[in-house]
Amino acid sequence: MCKSFLAALTLALVSTSTLAETIEMKVNGLVCAFCAQGIEKTLRKNPAITDVMVSLEDKLVAVEVKPDTDIPDQDLRKALADSGYDVKAITRTQTPIADIRARLKKAT
């Protein structure tokens, strides 16, 4: 029984860890396209990030992280704070950035 539980747990961890993670951040200070461009440029320098999306209207920055990699919250906060922005909240999901874009497009 214990072996089958461990096998199932290992399988679950392996299958979920290979999915790309998306990190959504609520950010204060976003006011123009130049802001969005600067944030994208800064975040794309991180080799763990595969995609970046910035929504000025929703004050949202989302990054998609390569499978089996992670970026600590404090690193993301620091990168944005160093660029002059204040991160209010960070949420990690398995939602692809394309789905977030579609969700935000429907809301407008």
Buried (B, 14 or more C-beta within 10 A) or exposed (E): EEEEEEEEEEEEEEEEEEEBBBBBBBBEBBEEEEBBEBBBEBBEEBEBBBBBBBBEEBBBBBBBBBEEEEBEEEEBBEBBEEBEBEBEEBEEEEBBBEEBBEEBEEEE
